[in-house]
């Protein structure tokens, strides 16, 4: 006789009865918020200020550097949440970081106009990497103050090839004003899309959050309350 606990109907019922997580995005990025919302995930935003400086060994390893910053961002929010003695429930906290890497050099947000010009000149007519790391923390806390948590951090990479660009085209793009809060001095979801010849990989990774991969690897996100 078949064990009732293993029947498909009981498995489905158990799945439906499983408690759902609330999702917190540890980022104020409007691009990440839009990507997550477009995927139908319910979430709230809670960002924390963190030190984004990197040690020389991490600067030499961009994927690990990106993962470390994502972990810092998520971890800082987790600490703030757990500092509240009244907190109980089940949460998923996601922190993310995006880096543009060209010939081993990490291109962050341009410091000024000349820095943005330097970056775009280097990227023009060539292929670079965009790495987005996401650190996903799962937290469960009951009313007695017992807490369990775990986290996993992944890094997704896309290869982006730019068109050849003249200095006039670069200057015209920089005048549009969307460069200065973007890694690599361009926005793939904005006017910067015109600079791009080809993307090998997930375009959402270039924008700032590999949502398709996240939903595949963390199905609890789809059932967030």
C-alpha positions as CSV (number, residue, x, y, z in Angstrom):
1,X,0.0,0.0,0.0
2,X,1.3,3.4,-1.0
3,X,2.4,5.7,1.9
4,X,0.0,8.6,2.0
5,X,2.8,11.1,2.8
6,X,4.3,10.4,-0.7
7,X,1.2,10.8,-2.8
8,X,1.3,13.8,-5.3
9,X,-1.9,15.3,-3.8
10,X,-0.4,15.3,-0.3
11,X,2.9,16.8,-1.6
12,X,0.9,19.5,-3.3
13,X,-1.0,20.2,-0.1
14,X,2.2,20.3,1.9
15,X,3.7,22.8,-0.6
16,X,0.6,25.0,-0.3
17,X,0.8,24.8,3.5
18,X,4.5,25.8,3.6
19,X,5.0,29.2,5.2
20,X,5.9,31.9,2.7
21,X,8.7,34.4,3.0
22,X,8.6,38.1,2.8
23,X,11.2,39.5,0.5
24,X,13.4,42.5,1.2
25,X,15.6,44.1,-1.5
26,X,18.7,45.5,0.1
27,X,19.1,48.1,-2.6
28,X,17.7,51.5,-3.5
29,X,18.5,51.0,-7.2
30,X,15.4,51.9,-9.3
31,X,16.6,49.5,-12.0
32,X,16.7,46.5,-9.6
33,X,13.3,47.4,-8.2
34,X,11.8,47.6,-11.7
35,X,13.3,44.2,-12.7
36,X,12.0,42.5,-9.6
37,X,8.6,44.1,-9.9
38,X,8.3,43.2,-13.6
39,X,9.0,39.5,-12.6
40,X,5.9,39.7,-10.3
41,X,7.9,39.3,-7.0
42,X,6.4,41.1,-4.0
43,X,9.0,42.9,-2.0
44,X,9.9,45.9,0.1
45,X,13.1,48.0,0.0
46,X,15.4,48.3,2.9
47,X,18.9,49.6,2.0
48,X,21.8,50.2,4.3
49,X,25.0,52.2,3.9
50,X,28.1,50.0,3.6
51,X,31.8,50.5,3.0
52,X,32.4,49.6,-0.6
53,X,36.2,49.8,-0.5
54,X,38.0,46.7,-1.6
55,X,41.3,45.1,-0.6
56,X,44.0,44.7,-3.3
57,X,43.4,40.9,-3.5
58,X,39.7,41.4,-4.2
59,X,40.4,44.1,-6.8
60,X,42.4,41.5,-8.6
61,X,39.4,39.1,-8.6
62,X,36.4,41.0,-9.8
63,X,33.8,38.2,-9.5
64,X,34.8,37.6,-5.8
65,X,34.9,41.4,-5.2
66,X,31.4,41.8,-6.6
67,X,30.1,38.9,-4.4
68,X,31.8,40.4,-1.3
69,X,30.0,43.7,-1.9
70,X,26.7,42.0,-2.4
71,X,27.2,40.1,0.8
72,X,28.1,43.3,2.7
73,X,24.9,45.0,1.5
74,X,22.6,42.2,2.4
75,X,24.4,41.4,5.6
76,X,24.1,45.0,6.8
77,X,20.3,44.9,6.4
78,X,20.1,41.5,8.1
79,X,22.0,42.9,11.1
80,X,19.6,45.8,11.3
81,X,16.6,43.5,11.1
82,X,17.9,41.1,13.8
83,X,18.7,44.1,16.1
84,X,15.0,44.6,16.5
85,X,14.0,42.4,19.5
86,X,10.4,42.3,18.3
87,X,11.2,40.8,14.9
88,X,9.8,37.4,14.1
89,X,8.9,35.8,10.8
90,X,10.5,34.5,7.7
91,X,12.4,36.7,5.4
92,X,14.5,36.6,2.2
93,X,17.0,39.5,2.0
94,X,18.8,40.2,-1.3
95,X,21.8,42.4,-1.7
96,X,23.3,43.0,-5.2
97,X,26.3,44.7,-6.8
98,X,27.2,45.2,-10.4
99,X,30.6,45.7,-11.8
100,X,31.9,46.5,-15.3
101,X,35.3,44.9,-16.0
102,X,37.5,45.7,-19.0
103,X,40.8,43.9,-19.4
104,X,40.9,43.1,-15.7
105,X,40.2,46.6,-14.5
106,X,37.0,47.3,-12.6
107,X,35.1,50.3,-13.9
108,X,33.0,51.8,-11.1
109,X,30.8,54.9,-11.2
110,X,32.7,57.7,-13.0
111,X,34.1,60.3,-10.6
112,X,33.7,63.2,-13.1
113,X,33.3,63.9,-16.8
114,X,36.8,63.1,-17.8
115,X,36.7,59.8,-15.9
116,X,33.5,58.9,-17.8
117,X,35.1,59.8,-21.1
118,X,38.1,57.6,-20.3
119,X,35.9,54.6,-19.5
120,X,33.7,55.0,-22.7
121,X,36.8,55.4,-24.8
122,X,38.2,52.2,-23.4
123,X,35.0,50.3,-23.9
124,X,34.3,51.6,-27.5
125,X,34.8,48.9,-30.2
126,X,35.7,46.3,-27.7
127,X,34.1,43.6,-25.4
128,X,33.9,43.9,-21.7
129,X,32.3,41.9,-18.9
130,X,29.4,43.0,-16.6
131,X,29.2,41.0,-13.4
132,X,26.2,41.2,-11.1
133,X,26.4,39.4,-7.8
134,X,23.4,38.7,-5.7
135,X,23.6,37.6,-2.0
136,X,20.4,35.9,-0.9
137,X,19.9,35.5,2.9
138,X,17.1,33.4,4.4
139,X,16.0,34.2,8.0
140,X,13.6,32.5,10.3
141,X,12.9,33.9,13.8
142,X,10.2,32.9,16.2
143,X,8.6,34.8,19.0
144,X,10.9,33.2,21.5
145,X,13.9,34.8,19.9
146,X,15.3,31.7,18.2
147,X,16.9,32.6,14.9
148,X,18.1,30.5,12.0
149,X,19.7,31.9,8.9
150,X,21.7,30.9,5.9
151,X,22.9,32.6,2.8
152,X,24.2,31.9,-0.7
153,X,25.9,34.3,-3.1
154,X,26.0,33.9,-6.8
155,X,27.7,35.9,-9.6
156,X,26.3,36.1,-13.1
157,X,28.4,37.4,-16.0
158,X,27.4,38.9,-19.4
159,X,29.8,39.9,-22.2
160,X,29.0,43.2,-23.8
161,X,30.4,44.5,-27.0
162,X,30.3,48.2,-27.9
163,X,30.1,49.8,-31.2
164,X,33.0,51.9,-32.3
165,X,32.5,55.4,-30.9
166,X,33.8,58.8,-31.8
167,X,34.8,61.4,-29.2
168,X,31.8,63.4,-30.4
169,X,29.4,60.4,-29.8
170,X,30.9,59.9,-26.3
171,X,30.6,63.5,-25.4
172,X,27.0,63.6,-26.7
173,X,26.1,60.5,-24.6
174,X,27.7,61.9,-21.4
175,X,25.7,65.2,-21.9
176,X,22.5,63.1,-21.4
177,X,23.4,62.8,-17.8
178,X,22.6,59.1,-17.2
179,X,26.3,58.0,-16.8
180,X,27.3,59.3,-13.4
181,X,25.6,56.8,-11.1
182,X,26.3,53.8,-13.4
183,X,29.2,51.4,-13.3
184,X,31.2,51.8,-16.5
185,X,29.5,55.2,-17.2
186,X,26.6,53.8,-19.2
187,X,23.0,52.6,-18.7
188,X,22.1,49.5,-20.8
189,X,18.4,50.2,-20.2
190,X,18.6,53.8,-21.2
191,X,20.2,55.8,-24.0
192,X,23.3,53.7,-23.4
193,X,21.6,50.8,-25.2
194,X,22.6,52.6,-28.4
195,X,26.2,52.2,-27.5
196,X,25.8,48.4,-27.4
197,X,26.4,46.2,-30.4
198,X,25.9,42.8,-28.8
199,X,25.2,41.2,-25.5
200,X,26.2,37.6,-24.8
201,X,24.4,36.5,-21.7
202,X,21.4,37.9,-19.7
203,X,20.6,41.5,-20.4
204,X,19.1,41.8,-16.9
205,X,22.5,41.0,-15.5
206,X,23.8,44.1,-17.4
207,X,21.0,46.2,-16.0
208,X,21.6,45.0,-12.5
209,X,19.7,41.8,-11.4
210,X,19.7,38.4,-13.1
211,X,16.0,37.8,-12.3
212,X,15.5,34.7,-14.4
213,X,18.3,32.9,-12.7
214,X,17.2,34.1,-9.2
215,X,13.7,32.7,-9.7
216,X,15.0,29.4,-11.0
217,X,17.5,28.9,-8.1
218,X,15.3,30.5,-5.4
219,X,11.7,29.5,-6.1
220,X,10.5,30.8,-2.8
221,X,10.8,34.3,-4.3
222,X,7.8,33.6,-6.5
223,X,5.6,32.7,-3.5
224,X,6.6,35.8,-1.5
225,X,3.8,37.4,0.5
